[in-house]
Amino acid sequence: MSKNREVAVQKNGITEGVIWQQILIFFFPILFGTFFQQLYNTADAIIVGRFVGKEALSAVGGTTGTLINLMVGFFVGMSSGASVVVSQYFGAEQPDQVKKSVHTAFCLAIAGGVCLMILGQVFAPVAIRLMGAPEEIIDYSVTYIRIYFMGVIGNLLYNMGAAILRAVGDSKRPLFFLICACLTNIVLDIVFVVILKMEVAGAALATILSQAMAAGLVLLTLMRSNESYRFEPKALKMDRQILKRIIQIGLPAGLQSMMYSISNVVIQTKMNGFGTNTIAAWAVFGKIDGIFWMTMDALSISVTTFAGQNFGAGKIDRLKKGTYVGLGMTLLATAILASAVYTFGITISGLFTDDPMVLAESMKIIKFQAPFWFCYSCVNVFPSTLRGIGDAFIPMLIICIGTCALRVVWLFTAGVIRPDLFTVLFSYPLSWSVTSIAFLIYYYRFSKMRKLTKLA
């Protein structure tokens, strides 16, 4: 084993050691980091819901959140492409390529942030009205989203920097930065919303200031590093070949995120037609549901990084085993979360509002959705492994068609025939189940993983 390889192993152990232990070591910092990232908007929703009202809660947690995910999600998805490219070069011990990848990734983040800032100011307020938001929440929604997009560059810089650190096996420092930023966000929420009575404008301002702090911390860390992934502002330059690789891997993830968000926009539009109580209940469920999704995202990132580094190191058997370990961990985590949310849903919902009608609606949603989370397990793990080895396009198509397009078709067919809440909710387990079956077929019969297994 070369000296460089020994150093890499000592740093993160992803290419050596007991697989489940290494994934867990990597997983927990990401999970806690995602938890604190989720806590940004959750803190906004709790404080706004308690001190401003259910109309403000509907604005911050409902329509605006869906639009933000639609517009920001694409560029965050692109950061996964940078993460895979960096992890592969890092695992293959190519420091010059790692350096080029890091600076190309940050150029992409800055350009994306500028585009989003402009698009958010111009088009998001129009989209809020087109989605049929009730008149009583429109002003709140427009105020929140315009302020949010003024500071969106900080969001993208943090996500790109965190993705780079995770790609080289450092999942702890992004966690520490998010904890600091989240605590700052909560304090600023209290100051701006509770003390200064700035309502949703204060919540939005607290969020973007906290995200800017997280971005500053992650950039400072990369600038102080002596490793190949060191960030140097004067070295910012796009490498065409690396940019092409990042786009090839990240674009499918970005488009996939957009498709998810577009389907969620359609669902949010349907929810808007059920009135403010249902909109608020859906916003509350979104925060509870976020506990599940942040766990799935952390597992997905862990499996992708594990696959990327082991693929770069040529350890195909270990890569394959990591997929099954990741699937087992996903099923176990889903069982724990679904049981907890089903049992304590009313208590958790009570953190956001004490309105009895909103609480009743939120429990309807929780009791229907939580048991179906198991259907998502294969959709979370198999494409994560495939993305780690550079097989991203077909998995993107499977998810876009099986999950997103099918969901929209369901809403415009069954949702028209029977336009009630449960018909809308059923679009989720239906699409997850169909997509899981499609991934099982693709992974074992046609994917790049199958070809690698034969060569191993």
C-alpha positions in Angstrom: 0.0 0.0 0.0 1.4 3.4 -1.0 2.0 6.1 1.6 -0.8 8.3 0.1 -3.2 5.4 0.4 -2.3 4.8 4.0 -3.0 8.4 4.8 -6.3 8.3 3.0 -7.3 5.2 4.9 -6.3 6.7 8.2 -8.5 9.8 7.4 -11.8 8.2 6.7 -11.6 4.4 6.5 -14.3 4.3 3.8 -12.2 1.9 1.6 -11.2 -0.3 4.5 -12.7 -1.8 7.7 -16.1 -3.2 8.6 -18.6 -1.8 6.1 -21.6 -1.1 8.4 -19.4 0.6 10.9 -17.8 2.9 8.3 -21.1 3.8 6.8 -22.5 4.6 10.3 -19.4 6.7 11.2 -20.0 8.7 8.0 -23.8 8.6 8.3 -24.4 10.1 11.8 -22.6 13.4 11.2 -24.5 13.8 8.0 -27.8 12.9 9.7 -27.3 15.4 12.5 -26.2 17.9 9.9 -29.3 17.4 7.8 -31.3 17.6 11.0 -30.0 21.0 11.8 -30.4 22.1 8.2 -34.0 21.0 8.4 -34.3 22.8 11.7 -33.8 26.1 9.8 -37.3 26.2 8.4 -38.7 24.2 11.3 -37.7 26.9 13.7 -39.2 29.5 11.4 -42.5 27.5 11.2 -42.8 26.9 15.0 -42.1 30.6 15.9 -44.2 32.0 13.1 -47.0 29.6 13.8 -47.0 30.3 17.5 -46.5 34.1 17.4 -48.0 35.2 14.1 -50.7 32.7 13.2 -51.8 29.8 11.0 -51.9 32.1 7.9 -48.2 32.9 8.3 -47.5 29.2 9.1 -49.1 28.2 5.9 -47.0 30.7 4.0 -43.6 29.8 5.5 -44.2 26.0 5.6 -46.4 25.4 2.6 -46.3 27.2 -0.8 -43.0 29.0 -0.3 -41.2 25.9 0.8 -42.4 24.0 -2.2 -41.1 26.7 -4.6 -37.8 27.1 -2.8 -37.2 23.3 -3.1 -38.1 23.5 -6.8 -35.6 26.3 -7.6 -32.8 25.5 -5.1 -33.1 21.7 -5.4 -31.7 21.7 -8.9 -28.5 23.3 -7.9 -28.1 21.3 -4.7 -28.6 18.2 -6.9 -25.7 19.5 -9.1 -23.5 19.6 -6.0 -23.9 15.8 -5.7 -22.2 15.6 -9.1 -19.2 17.5 -7.7 -19.2 15.3 -4.7 -19.0 12.1 -6.8 -16.2 13.5 -9.0 -14.2 14.7 -6.0 -14.6 11.4 -4.2 -13.6 9.4 -7.2 -10.4 11.4 -7.8 -9.7 11.4 -4.1 -10.1 7.7 -3.9 -7.8 7.3 -7.0 -5.1 9.5 -5.5 -5.2 12.2 -8.2 -4.6 15.5 -6.2 -4.4 17.8 -9.3 -7.8 16.6 -10.5 -9.2 17.0 -7.0 -8.1 20.6 -6.9 -9.5 21.4 -10.3 -12.8 19.7 -9.3 -13.1 21.8 -6.2 -12.7 25.2 -7.9 -14.9 24.2 -10.8 -17.6 23.2 -8.3 -17.5 26.6 -6.6 -17.7 28.5 -9.9 -20.8 26.5 -10.6 -22.2 27.3 -7.2 -21.6 31.1 -7.6 -23.1 31.2 -11.1 -26.1 29.2 -9.9 -26.6 31.5 -6.9 -26.7 34.6 -9.1 -29.2 33.0 -11.4 -31.5 31.9 -8.6 -31.4 35.3 -6.9 -32.7 36.8 -10.1 -35.3 34.1 -10.9 -36.5 34.1 -7.3 -37.2 37.8 -7.3 -38.9 37.8 -10.7 -40.9 34.6 -11.0 -41.5 33.2 -7.5 -44.2 35.8 -6.5 -46.0 35.1 -9.8 -45.8 31.3 -9.2 -47.3 31.7 -5.7 -50.5 33.2 -7.2 -50.6 30.7 -10.1 -50.6 27.9 -7.5 -53.9 29.2 -6.1 -52.7 30.2 -2.7 -55.5 31.7 -0.6 -55.6 35.5 -0.5 -54.9 35.6 3.2 -51.4 34.0 2.8 -50.2 35.6 -0.4 -48.6 38.7 1.1 -46.8 36.6 3.7 -45.6 34.2 1.0 -44.3 36.9 -1.3 -42.5 38.7 1.5 -40.8 35.5 2.7 -39.7 34.2 -0.7 -38.3 37.5 -1.9 -36.1 37.9 1.1 -35.0 34.3 1.0 -33.8 34.5 -2.6 -31.8 37.7 -1.8 -29.5 35.5 0.3 -29.7 32.2 -1.7 -26.0 32.3 -2.7 -25.0 31.4 0.9 -27.2 28.3 0.7 -25.5 27.1 -2.5 -22.0 27.8 -1.3 -22.5 26.0 2.0 -24.1 22.9 0.2 -21.2 22.8 -2.3 -18.5 23.1 0.3 -20.2 20.6 2.6 -20.5 18.2 -0.4 -16.7 18.5 -1.1 -15.8 17.9 2.6 -18.0 14.8 2.7 -16.6 13.5 -0.6 -13.2 13.3 1.1 -14.6 11.6 4.2 -15.0 14.7 6.5 -18.7 14.6 7.5 -18.1 16.1 11.0 -17.1 19.7 10.3 -20.2 20.4 8.1 -22.2 19.2 11.1 -20.5 21.6 13.5 -21.1 24.5 11.1 -24.8 23.7 10.7 -25.2 23.4 14.5 -23.7 26.9 14.9 -25.9 28.3 12.0 -29.0 26.7 13.3 -28.6 28.0 16.8 -28.0 31.4 15.3 -31.1 31.1 13.3 -33.2 30.3 16.3 -31.8 33.2 18.3 -32.4 35.6 15.3 -36.0 34.2 14.9 -36.7 35.1 18.4 -35.2 38.6 18.1 -36.7 39.4 14.7 -40.2 37.7 15.0 -41.0 37.7 18.8 -39.2 40.9 20.0 -39.1 43.1 16.9 -42.4 41.9 15.5 -41.1 41.6 12.0 -43.3 38.5 11.3 -42.4 36.4 8.2 -39.8 39.0 7.1 -37.9 38.4 10.3 -38.0 34.6 9.8 -36.7 34.9 6.3 -33.9 37.3 7.3 -32.9 35.0 10.2 -32.6 32.1 7.7 -30.4 33.8 5.1 -28.1 35.3 7.7 -27.6 31.9 9.3 -27.0 30.3 5.9 -24.4 33.0 5.1 -22.6 32.1 8.4 -22.5 28.4 7.5 -21.2 29.2 4.1 -18.4 31.4 5.6 -17.4 28.6 8.0 -17.2 25.9 5.3 -15.2 28.2 3.0 -12.8 29.2 5.7 -12.2 25.5 6.5 -11.4 24.7 2.9 -9.1 27.7 2.6 -7.1 26.7 5.6 -6.7 23.1 4.5 -3.3 21.8 3.3 -4.8 18.9 1.4 -5.6 18.6 -2.3 -9.1 19.9 -1.8 -7.9 23.3 -0.5 -10.0 26.2 -1.8 -8.1 29.3 -3.1 -10.3 32.2 -4.3 -7.6 33.3 -6.8 -7.6 29.8 -8.3 -11.4 30.0 -9.2 -11.6 28.7 -12.7 -13.8 26.2 -14.6 -12.1 23.2 -16.1 -14.2 22.2 -19.1 -13.6 18.5 -18.8 -14.3 18.3 -15.1 -17.4 20.6 -15.5 -18.6 18.1 -18.1 -18.2 15.2 -15.7 -19.9 17.2 -12.9 -22.8 18.0 -15.2 -23.0 14.4 -16.5 -23.4 13.1 -12.9 -25.1 16.1 -11.2 -27.5 17.1 -13.9 -29.6 14.0 -13.6 -29.7 14.5 -9.8 -30.7 18.2 -10.4 -33.4 17.3 -12.9 -34.6 14.6 -10.6 -34.9 17.1 -7.8 -36.8 19.5 -10.1 -39.2 16.7 -11.1 -39.8 15.9 -7.5 -40.5 19.5 -6.8 -42.7 20.0 -9.8 -44.9 17.1 -8.7 -44.9 18.6 -5.2 -46.0 21.9 -6.7 -49.0 20.1 -8.3 -49.7 18.5 -4.9 -49.4 21.8 -3.1 -51.8 23.3 -5.6 -54.3 20.6 -4.8 -53.8 21.2 -1.1 -54.4 24.9 -1.6 -57.8 24.0 -2.9 -58.7 22.3 0.4 -58.4 25.6 2.4 -56.1 27.1 5.0 -56.6 24.4 7.7 -55.4 21.7 5.3 -52.6 23.9 4.0 -51.4 24.5 7.5 -51.7 20.8 8.4 -49.8 19.8 5.2 -47.1 22.3 6.3 -46.9 20.7 9.7 -46.7 17.3 8.2 -44.0 18.5 5.9 -41.8 19.3 9.0 -42.5 15.9 10.5 -42.0 14.2 7.2 -38.7 16.0 7.0 -37.4 13.8 9.8 -37.8 10.8 7.6 -36.4 12.5 4.5 -33.3 13.9 6.3 -32.5 10.3 7.4 -33.0 9.0 3.9 -30.8 11.8 2.5 -28.1 11.1 5.0 -28.1 7.4 4.1 -28.2 8.3 0.4 -25.1 10.6 0.7 -23.3 8.0 2.8 -23.9 5.2 0.2 -23.0 7.4 -2.7 -19.7 8.5 -1.1 -18.9 4.9 -0.1 -19.6 3.7 -3.6 -17.6 6.6 -5.2 -14.4 6.1 -3.1 -14.5 2.3 -3.4 -15.1 2.6 -7.1 -12.1 5.0 -7.4 -10.0 2.5 -5.4 -11.1 -0.4 -7.6 -12.8 -2.3 -4.7 -15.9 -3.6 -6.6 -16.9 -6.4 -4.2 -16.8 -4.0 -1.2 -18.8 -1.5 -3.2 -21.5 -4.1 -3.9 -21.7 -5.2 -0.2 -22.1 -1.6 0.8 -25.3 -1.4 -1.2 -26.9 -4.3 0.8 -25.7 -2.8 4.1 -27.2 0.5 3.1 -30.5 -1.1 2.3 -30.6 -2.9 5.6 -29.9 0.3 7.4 -32.6 2.1 5.4 -35.2 -0.5 6.3 -34.3 -0.4 10.0 -34.3 3.4 10.2 -37.7 3.5 8.4 -39.2 1.1 10.9 -38.1 3.2 13.8 -39.2 6.5 12.4 -42.6 5.3 11.1 -43.4 3.8 14.5 -42.4 6.9 16.4 -44.2 9.3 14.1 -47.4 7.2 14.1 -47.3 7.0 17.9 -46.3 10.5 18.8 -47.6 12.5 15.8 -50.2 14.5 17.8 -47.5 15.6 20.3 -45.1 16.7 17.6 -47.8 18.5 15.6 -48.7 20.4 18.8 -45.3 22.1 18.7 -46.4 24.0 15.6 -50.0 25.0 16.4 -52.7 24.6 19.0 -55.5 25.0 16.4 -57.7 21.9 16.9 -58.8 21.8 13.2 -55.3 21.9 11.9 -54.2 19.2 14.4 -57.0 16.9 13.3 -56.1 17.3 9.7 -52.4 16.7 10.3 -53.1 13.5 12.1 -55.2 12.2 9.1 -52.2 12.8 6.9 -49.7 11.2 9.4 -51.7 8.1 9.9 -52.1 7.6 6.2 -48.5 8.4 5.0 -46.1 7.0 7.7 -46.9 3.3 7.2 -46.1 3.6 3.5 -42.5 5.0 4.0 -41.2 1.4 3.5 -42.1 1.6 -0.2 -39.3 4.2 -0.7 -36.4 2.1 0.5 -35.1 0.7 -2.8 -35.6 4.2 -4.4 -33.2 5.6 -1.8 -30.4 3.1 -1.9 -30.0 1.6 -5.4 -29.7 4.9 -7.3 -27.2 6.2 -4.6 -24.8 3.3 -5.4 -25.3 3.8 -9.2 -24.6 7.6 -8.8 -21.4 6.8 -7.0 -20.1 4.8 -9.9 -21.2 7.4 -12.5 -24.3 5.6 -13.6 -26.7 8.5 -13.1 -28.8 9.1 -16.3 -31.0 6.0 -16.4 -31.7 6.1 -12.6 -32.7 9.8 -13.1 -35.1 8.7 -15.9 -36.6 5.9 -13.7 -37.2 8.3 -10.8 -38.6 11.1 -13.0 -41.0 8.7 -14.8 -41.8 6.3 -12.0 -42.1 8.7 -9.2 -42.7 12.2 -10.5 -44.5 11.8 -13.8 -46.7 8.9 -12.4 -47.6 11.1 -9.4 -48.8 13.9 -11.7 -50.7 11.6 -14.0 -52.5 10.1 -10.9 -53.4 13.6 -9.7 -54.9 14.6 -13.0 -56.8 11.3 -13.5 -57.9 9.8 -10.2 -57.6 13.2 -8.5 -60.2 14.6 -10.9 -62.5 11.6 -10.5 -62.3 11.6 -6.7 -60.9 15.0 -5.6 -60.3 14.4 -1.9 -57.3 14.5 0.5 -56.6 10.7 0.5 -56.6 10.5 -3.3 -53.9 13.1 -3.3 -51.9 11.4 -0.6 -52.0 8.0 -2.3 -49.9 9.4 -5.1 -46.9 9.0 -2.9 -47.0 5.2 -2.0 -48.2 4.4 -5.5 -45.2 6.1 -7.2 -42.7 4.8 -4.6 -43.8 1.2 -5.2 -43.7 1.3 -8.9 -40.2 3.0 -8.9 -38.8 0.5 -6.4 -39.8 -2.4 -8.8 -38.2 -0.6 -11.7 -34.9 -0.1 -9.8 -34.8 -3.8 -8.8 -35.1 -4.7 -12.5 -32.6 -2.2 -13.7 -29.9 -2.7 -11.0 -29.8 -6.5 -11.4 -30.4 -6.8 -15.2 -29.1 -3.7 -17.0 -27.0 -1.3 -14.9 -23.3 -0.5 -14.9 -23.1 -2.3 -11.5 -24.0 -5.6 -13.1 -21.1 -5.2 -15.6 -18.7 -4.3 -12.9 -19.7 -7.3 -10.8 -18.7 -9.6 -13.7 -15.3 -8.0 -14.0 -14.6 -8.1 -10.2 
